Amino acid sequence: MPVFWPLLAALPVLAVLLALGTWQVRRLHWKEAVLAQLAAAEHAAPVPLDAALPQPWTRLQVTGRLDNEREVLLGAEVRGSRMGAQLVTPLLRPGQPPLLVLRGWVPLDRTQPINRPTGEVTVTGYVREGEQAGWVAAKDDPVTRLFYTFDPSAIGQALGLPPVLPFGLVAVGEAMGSQLPVPATSLPKPENPHLGYALTWYGLALTLVGVVAAFTWRRWKEAT
């Protein structure tokens, strides 16, 4: 078999492997920047919410009244053997747009009482950006107040609220035994496996080069 054709066939495969490795390197740098931003936000003191839109992950401290009559459930999450979701409650502030607060996880079976503070409360947490439903996203059910995409505008409209802020506030606190909801205890820490992925793709590319080189050497030896 001529050496030319195997080499020609290997070139596009090599290009794909190198492109995948380079893409993972870019993802690695992006993820490192996100983790650095999260670390900086976690160690920063919470700031009050003002007229300017805060950056994602900013720690905020906001005072208002929880509209417990218009709470909704967001997503689906299993903890232990119980299916649950995030409890989202509008925080009303005089003369200001409502803010959706993700208060924490609650089980769907509702066999335990849920703490619903009345009167003025101060919530400390971090900013969560709004989302747009993708084409594979589960369909929201406004009638039963069950949502799978955190789209503040859509949730606010379903609840009959005036225009809400385009982000949410994830409440952060200490879990208090069996008290519900169970709040987040820290900012999220996404995994960063991209270095391993990059090494895998580059390793496969190097292996392909080695196989082609060995094949070419053997053919050359046979020809001579």
C-alpha positions in Angstrom: 0.0 0.0 0.0 1.4 3.4 -0.9 2.4 5.5 2.1 0.7 8.6 0.7 -2.9 7.5 1.3 -2.6 6.5 5.0 -0.8 9.9 5.6 -3.6 11.7 3.8 -6.3 9.9 5.8 -4.5 10.6 9.1 -4.1 14.4 8.6 -7.8 15.3 9.1 -8.0 13.1 12.2 -4.9 14.7 13.6 -6.3 18.2 12.9 -9.5 17.2 14.8 -7.6 15.9 17.8 -5.4 19.0 18.0 -8.4 21.2 17.7 -10.2 19.4 20.5 -7.1 19.7 22.7 -6.8 23.4 22.0 -10.5 23.9 22.7 -10.1 22.2 26.1 -7.1 24.5 26.8 -9.3 27.5 26.2 -12.0 26.0 28.4 -9.3 25.5 31.1 -8.4 29.2 31.0 -12.1 30.2 31.1 -12.8 27.9 34.0 -9.8 29.2 35.9 -11.0 32.7 35.5 -14.5 31.7 36.7 -13.0 30.0 39.8 -10.9 33.0 40.5 -13.9 35.3 40.3 -15.8 33.0 42.6 -13.0 32.9 45.1 -12.8 36.7 45.1 -16.6 37.1 45.5 -16.7 34.6 48.4 -14.1 36.5 50.4 -15.6 39.9 49.6 -18.0 41.6 52.1 -21.6 41.7 51.0 -22.7 45.0 49.5 -26.1 46.7 49.3 -28.1 46.5 46.1 -28.1 49.8 44.3 -29.3 51.0 40.9 -26.4 49.5 38.9 -26.7 45.9 37.8 -24.3 43.8 39.9 -21.8 41.4 38.4 -22.5 37.7 38.5 -21.6 36.1 41.8 -21.5 39.4 43.7 -22.4 39.0 47.3 -25.3 41.2 48.2 -27.3 42.1 51.3 -30.9 43.1 50.5 -33.7 44.1 52.8 -37.4 43.7 52.1 -40.5 41.6 52.7 -40.8 38.1 51.3 -44.0 37.6 49.4 -44.6 34.0 50.6 -48.0 33.8 48.8 -46.2 33.8 45.5 -43.4 31.4 46.0 -42.5 28.9 43.2 -40.3 25.8 42.9 -37.3 25.7 40.5 -35.7 22.7 39.0 -35.4 19.2 40.4 -32.8 17.9 42.8 -32.5 14.7 44.8 -31.0 14.8 48.2 -30.6 11.5 50.0 -33.7 9.6 48.8 -36.0 12.7 48.5 -36.8 14.6 45.4 -36.9 18.3 45.9 -36.4 21.7 44.3 -35.3 25.3 45.0 -37.8 27.5 46.8 -38.0 30.9 45.0 -39.8 33.7 46.7 -40.2 37.3 45.5 -38.6 39.9 47.8 -40.6 43.1 47.8 -39.0 46.5 48.4 -40.9 49.8 48.5 -40.5 51.7 45.3 -38.1 49.1 43.9 -38.5 46.2 41.5 -39.1 42.8 43.1 -36.1 40.5 43.5 -36.4 36.8 43.2 -34.7 35.0 46.1 -33.6 31.4 45.9 -34.1 30.6 49.5 -32.9 27.0 49.4 -33.9 23.3 48.8 -37.2 21.9 49.9 -38.6 18.3 49.4 -41.5 17.9 47.1 -43.4 15.7 49.6 -43.8 18.7 52.0 -44.1 16.5 55.1 -42.1 19.1 57.1 -43.1 22.7 57.8 -41.3 25.4 55.8 -40.0 28.5 57.5 -41.7 31.6 55.9 -40.6 34.8 57.7 -43.0 37.6 57.8 -42.3 41.3 58.1 -39.0 42.9 57.1 -36.0 40.6 56.5 -32.4 41.0 55.4 -31.2 38.4 52.9 -27.5 37.8 52.3 -26.4 35.8 49.2 -24.9 35.9 45.8 -26.1 37.0 42.4 -27.4 34.4 40.0 -27.8 35.4 36.4 -31.1 34.8 34.6 -31.3 32.1 32.0 -33.1 31.5 28.7 -34.8 28.1 28.2 -32.9 25.9 25.7 -34.6 23.7 23.2 -33.9 20.6 25.4 -35.1 22.3 28.6 -38.0 20.8 30.5 -41.2 22.8 30.0 -42.2 25.1 32.8 -45.6 24.7 34.4 -46.8 28.2 35.6 -50.1 26.8 36.7 -48.5 24.6 39.4 -45.7 27.2 39.9 -43.0 24.7 38.9 -40.2 26.1 36.7 -37.1 24.4 35.3 -35.4 27.5 33.8 -34.5 30.5 36.0 -35.9 33.2 33.8 -36.8 36.0 36.2 -39.0 37.8 33.7 -41.0 34.7 32.8 -41.4 33.8 36.5 -42.4 37.3 37.5 -45.0 37.5 34.7 -46.5 34.1 35.7 -46.8 35.4 39.3 -48.4 38.7 38.2 -45.6 40.8 39.6 -44.4 44.1 38.2 -41.2 43.9 36.2 -38.6 42.1 38.3 -34.9 42.4 38.4 -33.2 40.4 35.6 -31.2 38.3 38.2 -31.8 36.4 41.3 -30.3 36.3 44.8 -29.2 32.9 46.1 -29.5 33.0 49.9 -26.5 31.8 51.7 -26.6 30.6 55.3 -26.1 27.8 57.7 -28.3 24.7 57.5 -30.3 24.6 60.7 -31.0 20.9 61.4 -34.2 19.8 59.7 -35.4 23.3 59.2 -36.6 24.1 55.6 -35.6 25.4 53.2 -32.0 24.3 53.3 -30.0 27.3 52.0 -26.7 27.3 50.1 -23.7 27.4 52.4 -21.3 28.8 49.9 -20.8 29.9 46.3 -20.8 27.0 43.8 -17.5 25.4 43.1 -17.6 23.9 39.5 -15.2 21.2 38.7 -12.2 21.9 36.4 -11.4 18.7 34.5 -10.3 20.5 31.3 -6.5 20.0 31.7 -7.1 16.2 31.8 -9.3 16.4 28.7 -6.7 18.5 26.9 -3.9 16.0 27.7 -6.2 13.2 26.6 -6.8 14.8 23.1 -3.2 15.8 22.7 -2.1 12.4 23.8 -4.3 10.7 21.2 -2.8 13.1 18.6 0.7 12.1 19.6 -0.2 8.4 19.5 -1.6 8.9 16.0 1.6 10.5 14.9 3.6 7.7 16.4 1.4 5.0 14.7 1.7 6.8 11.3 5.5 7.3 11.8 5.9 3.6 12.6 3.8 2.5 9.7 5.8 4.8 7.3 9.1 3.5 8.7 8.1 -0.1 8.2 6.9 0.6 4.6 10.2 2.4 3.9 12.2 -0.5 5.3 10.2 -3.0 3.2 10.8 -0.9 0.1 14.6 -0.8 0.6 
